[in-house]
């Protein structure tokens, strides 16, 4: 039972384990998930996948010094066709980061099986957009491992050659009074990039020959990595989600022998960047004839944001690259 919002809800806490050249993040999400999931009537299996993806996005996004946006995407041939999340870095020091997410799925194809079973063959991708004038980055790895967490670990091993591990927990909690809402918590650990000197050969020991973390560490580094993972294996769901254990206390409990050092926490919020101006911009590539085909019987052009559910109604004469032109004259 969770009676009130906690000080560390909707935050990401960076840390470093000085004794083992490992860095990490602890994340707790509460209102962020509420903002994301209340926009849609997702079935439970889809809700769980979106919650897991949002938690991964919070953990991964905070590791990157973003000028603008990091996106995670799953594209699949299964009942859940796509999951997309965006993490927008803080606009200035002290501002929260913003997260949004949505899923596209075929309701008739969903089964009673586990959430990841609703995803078929496909890929997991991370995209980094540092803004205007900067070259975007995209990394892709096949879906594998039986969870979105495992897909993210495979991505870092395969595309970045950085041993990475996630321990996640998410689900519905009940407040005093019987109100249910989603909460999530997780820990990410990763070998420090400057310590990642090992470059693996072709093929790995993971599913389908993918690289896994153990393929990328050897010698003392392997011993350190295995020891930190052993400690992380002792965490339980209540410690990850809260409410009784603060992230700093959790790090001391798990990693006190590894000399944990924490940095400033990053608040995160649900936030969408959609606007009428962006809708107009997206329609600016269409001719008046194309816009006419999009016009409803009521004489309007409408658009809905898949992330936040915002509904936009526009005058067809005001959109498209021929907007404002006249046949007269």
N, C-alpha and C positions, 0 to 999 in steps of 0.2 A: 504494500500500500504506500503510495507516494502522495503526501498531502500538499506539498508546495514546490514551486520551482527552486532548484538548487543553484548555488552561485556558480558551479562549474558546468551547468547545462549549456549546450550549444557553444562549446569551446573546444579548441584543439591546443594541447600543451606539448610543445617540442621538448625533447630531452636528448641527452647524450650519455653513453656509458663509457667513461674514460678508461676503464680497465680493459676494455675489449674492442675499441675502435668500432662501436656500433652506435648509430643514432636512431631516433624513433619519434613517435607521436602517440599521445593518448587523446582520444576524441570521445565526447559525450554529446549526443544529439537528442533534443526533445521537441522544442517548438519548431525547429527546422523541418522535422519529419511531419509534424502536424500541418505546417504550411504547404508542404509538397503533396501529401496524401489526401487532404480534405478537398482538393480541387477535382478529384476524380473518384468515381465509384469502382475502384479496382477490386477484383476478387482477392481473397486472402493470399493465394499463391503469388499473384502479381504484386500485391502490397509488400510482401516479404522481399521479393527481388528488388523492388525500387528502394526499399529501406536499406538493404545491403549495399546497393550501388551508391546511394547517397553517402553512406558511412565511408566507403572506400574513397569517394570523391573528396570528402573532407580531409581524410588522412593524407591522401596523395597530393591534393592541391596545396596544402600547407608546406610541403617539402620543397616547392618550387617558388622561386622569387618571381612571381608573375607581375607583369605590367597590365595584363588584361584577363585572359580566360584560359582555363584548362577544361577539356571535355572528356568524359568517358562514354564509350558507346559499345553496346552489344548489338550485333546484327545476326539474326538466326533464321533458320527455316522451320523452327518449331512454332508452337502455339503463341509464345511470346516472341514477336517478330523483331522488336527493337526496344532497347532501354537506352535513354540518353540523359546524361547529367552534365551540368555546367557549374564550374566553380569560378567566380569572379574575385580576383584579388582585391584587397582593400584599396580604395581610391587615395587614401592618405593615412598617415600614421595614426593609430587608434581607432580607425573605422573598422567595422566588421567585414569579413568576407561574405559573399552571398552564394547560395546554392539553389539550383532549381533542377527538377527532374521530371521525366514522364516516360510512360511505356506504351507501346503499341502492341496489341495482342488480338488473337482470334478467340473469342469467348467459347465458341462451339468446340474448339479443339483442346481446351483445358481439361486436365484429368485431376483425380484426387491424389496423384503422386506428389513427391517432394517438389518444392518450387523450382529447383534447377532442372528437374526432369521436363519442365514446360519449355525449355530452351533446346533447340535442335542443333544441327551442324551450323557452324558460323564462325564469327571472329569477335575478338575483344580488342578494342582500339583506345589509345590515348592520343588526344590531339592538344597541342599547345599553340595558342594564338597570342603573340606578344603585342599585337596591335598594328596600327597602320605603319607601313614602311619596314616591317619585320617579316622575315620568312617564317611561315607557320611550320610546325613539326607534326608528323604523324607516325605512330608506331602501331603495328598490328601483330597479333598472335592468335592462333586458332583457339577456339573454346575447348577447354580440357580441364580435367581434375575434379569435376563434380560439384563445383561451387564458383560463384563469382570471385570469392576470395582467392581460390586456387588459380583462376584465370589471371588475376592481377599479379600473383606471385610469378606465374609463368611468363607474363609480359616482362617483368623486370629482369628475370633471368635471361630471357631470350633476346630482348631488344636492347636492354641497358647493361646486361651482364653484371647486375648488382644483386647479390643474395638478399632476399626480402621475405619477410614473414608477416602475416596478419592474423590476429586473434580477435574475432568479432562476436558480438551478441546483440540481438535485436528482437523486439516483440512488443506486445501491448501490455501496458501496466495499468493499474487501477488506482485512481485517487480515492481519498476518503470521500464518501458520497456516491461511489460507484461509477465515476466517469472514467472511461477507457481512453487511453491515447498511446501512441507509439513512442518508444524510447529505443536508443541504440548506443552502444559503446564499443570501443575497440582499441587495440594497441597495434602499432606498426613498428617493426624493427628492420633495420637495413644496415649492411656493412657500409662504413663511411666511403664515399666515392673515391677519395684520394688514396684509400687503402686497397682499392680493387685493382690489383696489378695482374691478376690471373686472367688470361683470355682462353676460353674453352675452345677445343677443336670442334669439328663438325659433329652434330648429334649429341643428344643428352640422354639421361636415364629416365626422363619423364614420359608421360603418355604421348605416343606418336613420335618419340624421339626428341621431344622438347627438352631444353635445358631446365634444370631445377637448381635451387640454391646450393645443394651439396656438390654439384658439378663445378662450382666456381670458387670453392674455398679449399685450402690445403695447409698442412703444417700447423703452425701456431694459430693461424687465422681460423682454421677448421675447428680447432679445440675451443677457441673463444666463441665461435658461432654456435657450436653444439651446446656449450654451457649456457649461453644466454637463452637458447631455445628450450633447454631443459627447465630453466626458471619460468619461462613464459607458459610452458605446459601446465604449470600448477595454478594458473588463474582460473577463477570460476565466473559464471555468468553474472552473478550479483555484484562481483567486484568490478566487472566491466561496465555494467549499466548503472550502478549506484542503487540506492541513494546513500548508503552508509559509509562508503569508502571514497575519499577524495582522490583525484588522480595522483597527487604528490605522495599520499600515503600508499597508494597502490605501487608506485615505482619503488619506494623504499622496501615494501614487503617483498616484491618480486626480485629486485636487482640490487639490494644493498651491498652485496659483495663486488658489484661491477662499478662502484663509484658513480651513481647517477647524478647528473647535473641538469637542472631544468632551466628553460628560457622563458621569455614572456609569452603568455597564452594569447591565442588569437580567437576573438569571438566570431561566430558564424551565424548567419540569419538566412531565412528563406527570402529570396529576392529574384524578381524577373526583370529583364531589360526591355520587354516589349513596350511599344508605344504606337500611337497613331502615325507618327512620323516614320517609324520603321515599317509599318504596314504600307504606307504610301510609297516608300522607297522600294519595297519588294514588288509593288505593282507597277513601278515606273518603266519596266521593260515591255509592257503590253500596249498594243495599239487600241484605239477606240473600238474597233471591231471585236477584239479579244475581250475588252472590258464589258462590252454589250452581252457577250455570252455568259459572263459571270454575274450579271445583274439579276436580282430576284424579281418576282412578279410584283413586288411592292416598289420597284424602281430603286433598289439600293444594292450596293456591294458590301458584303459582310465578310468578316474574317474573325477567327477564334484563335487565341494563343493556346497551343497544346500544353505549355508548361503551367500557366497560371489560370487558364480559363477565361481571360479577359475577352470581351466581345466588342468588336469594332464595327460600326455602321458608317459607310461613306457614300457621298454623292458620286455616282459614276462619272459625272462630268468633271470631277476634281481629281481623278486618278488616271494613271497611264501617261505615256510620253506625249500624248496629244492633248492632255488636259489643258483647258483654257483656250484652245484654238477655236475658231469659228469658221463656218462655211461662208460667212458674209465677207464681202469686200474686196 
